[in-house]
Amino acid sequence: MIKIKLGLIVLLLLGLSSLNAQTMKRYEVKSGEIQYKILGTGNMMGIPTKISGKSSLVFKDYGSLELSHEKFSQDIMGDKEITEDITKFDGGMVYSVDLEEKIIYKQKIPLDSDDPALSLKGKKSLAALGGKKIGNEKVLGYDCEIWELSGVKTWMYKAVPLKTETKVMGIKQTQVASSVKFDISISEDKFKLPNYPIKTMADMMQENQMQMQKEMQNMSPEQRKMMKDMMQNMGKMFQ
């Protein structure tokens, strides 16, 4: 079953592209706590599909510390599957919780990129990445700018996403704020992660490489060379 993770799309398009190496200000609001509703419907390869769920976003220090929690169910012809994701940004590090394996993966965000978009925030960042402002609309009384990038429409209030629409493989999915609180005091408990072992993405790649090396023993010389080249290229991605 294909899982559509709207929260992840939003983080990739807005969060990572809006970082500033000097201030780490991702938003124009100091702190916030937002609850969202997730709804989706459509036909995936001709099969009726429904999606429903909730997500939350809590941040402080203009987004330098943030935790998002998303949980939704995807129903395809009566076959229901639940997806749950927890992601935390803390300075220059991102933590992704694998609730099934009970492991937390961490990865450093490349703040020293030559991409000029990484030194901008909000609408300037979206514009640098090719996004376009297509209008204005209020969400829960907040005047938002509507931006479109890579097929994803985002309603932003001071760079904070209050609504997002996307269409993937025939499924239209919407995530819209149901409750918004800005400039509030937020307890550190809101940012706690499960007490799981923490591994780097490099650790995960090393484990996969060890498994591949065992499998390579039964391969031909040509197959081993191809596999070795692939592992080296994958390893460079997480250096």
N, C-alpha and C positions, 0 to 999 in steps of 0.2 A: 504494500500500500504506500502510495506517495504521500508524504507529510508536507503540508504547506505551513511554513513557520513565518508568519507575518512579522512578528516581533523581531526576528533575526534580520529580516530584510530592512526594517526601519533602522536598526542599529548600524547596519553596514552602510546604508545610504546617508544617515544623518550623524550618528555618533562618531564613527571612526573618521569620517571626512571632516568633522568639525573641531578636531582637537587642535590646541595651540600649545606648542612645546614650551612656551614661557609661562602662560597663565593657566592652562588646562581648562579654560572656560568653554564649556560646550553649549551652555544656555545663557540667556540674558536675564534669567531669574535665579536668585541665590539658592532657593530650595523649593521642593515641591513633592507632593504625593498625589498620584493620579490612578484612578481605577478605570478600566476599559471593559467594554463588551465586545466580543468577537462573534461575528455572524458571517456565514458563507453559504453559497448555494450555486448549483450549476451542473454541468454534465462533463465528467472526466472520461474521455474516449467513449462518449455515448452512454455512460453509466451515471444515473442521478446521484448526486453527492450533496450532503449537508454538513456544515461545520458550525459548532457553537462552543462558546467558552468565555473565559475571563482572563484578564491580565492586569498587572499593576506595575507602576514605575515610581520609584522613590529616589530622590537625589538631594544632595547638599553641596555647598561650595561650588555653585554654578555647574554642577555635573561632574566635577573631578572625582566624586564618590557617588556611585549609582548602583542600584540593584533593580533588575526587572524580573518578573515572575509571570510566566504564561502557561495556561493550562486550557486545553480545548479537546473536544471529541470530534472525530471525523467519521461520518456514517455513510458507508457505501453499500447499498442494497442490503441493509440490515446488519452488515458487518461493521461494528463500532470499535474504533481504536482511539485510545486516549494518549495525548502527547503533553508532556510537561517539561518546561525548560526554565532554568534559572541562570541568569548571567549577571556578573558583577564587574563594574569598572572601578578600579582604585588607582588613581594616578595614571601611571603609564602601563598598568597591567590589567588584563581582562581574564576573568575566571568563568569557566563554563562547567556547569554541574551535570554530570551524567547520573541521573537518578536510578537508572536501571542497573548500571554497573557499580554504583556507589563510589564514584571517583570524581574528583574535581581536576579539570585540566586548566592550566594557566599558560598565557602567552603574552609576551611583551609587545606593546603596540609600537610600530616603527615611527617614532616621532621625528626622526632625522631624514625623512623622505625628501627628495628633491621636488615632489609634487607641490606646487604652490597652494593647492586646495587644502592641504593639511595645516596651513597657517591661518586659514580663514574659518569663519563660523556662520551658522545659520544660512540665510538666503545667499550670501556671497559664496559660501562653499558649494551650495547646490548649483549656482550659476557657473562656477568654475568647472564643475563636473558635467555641465551640459544641461542642467535643469532649467525649466522656464516657469515663471510666475504666470498663472492662468486666471487668477481672480482673488476675491476676498469673500469670506463668509464667517459668520459667528458660530462658535461651538460652545454651548453652555454659557452664552453671554460674552465669551472672549472673542475679540476680533482677530481672526486668523488669516494669514496669507496662504493661498493654495498654490503649491508647487508640484510640478510633474517631472519625474526623472525615471528613465528606464521602465516606463509603464506603471510606475507607482505614483499615486497622487497623495500628497501629504498636506494636512491643514496644520499650520504652525503658529503658535503664539509665543513670540519672543524666542524663537528657535526650538521650542518644546512641541513635539507632535501631539495634537489632541485628537486627530482623526487620520486614518490611513486607508486607502483603497488600493487593491491590487487585483489583477486577473491573471491566473496561472493555469494553463492547461484546461481552460474552459470553466474554471471556478472563480467566481467573483467573491472576494473576501473583504470585509470591512472591520476595522477596529476603531471604535469611537469612545471617547471619554464619557463616563457616566458620573464621575465625581472628580473635582479638581480642587486642590488646596495649594496655594503658593505662599512663599516667604513665611514658612512655619518652622518651629523648632522640631527637629527630628532626632529621635533616640538612636544611638549606635546599634541597638538591638535590631533595628530595621534592616541592617546590612549584614547580619550574620548569615553564614553559609552552613550547610549541614557538616557534621563532624566526619568528613570523608578524607581519605588520603589524597594528597595533592601531587599531581604529576605535571611536568611540562609537556608541551607538544613534542619536544625533542625526545623525551622519555618514551612517549607513545610510538614515535617513529622508530626508535631503537628496538623496541619490543617487536614491532612488525618486521623490522629487518632481520632480527634473529630467527623469527618464524620462517621468513622467506629463505634464509640461508639453509635451514634444515630441508626445506622443500627442494632447493636447488641441487641437492645431492643426487636426486633421481632424474635430473634434466640433462639434455645434451649440451655440449660445449657452446653451441650457438644460443640455446635457450638461457644458459647461465649468464652469458655475456649481456644479453638483452635485459635480464632481470637485475644484474648488477648495475647497469647504466641507469635503470629506472630508479633503483633505491638511492643511488648517489644524487640524482636530480631531485628526488623528493626530500632528501636530507637537507639540501641547500636551502629549501624553502623555510626551514625553521632554525636557521643559524642566527 
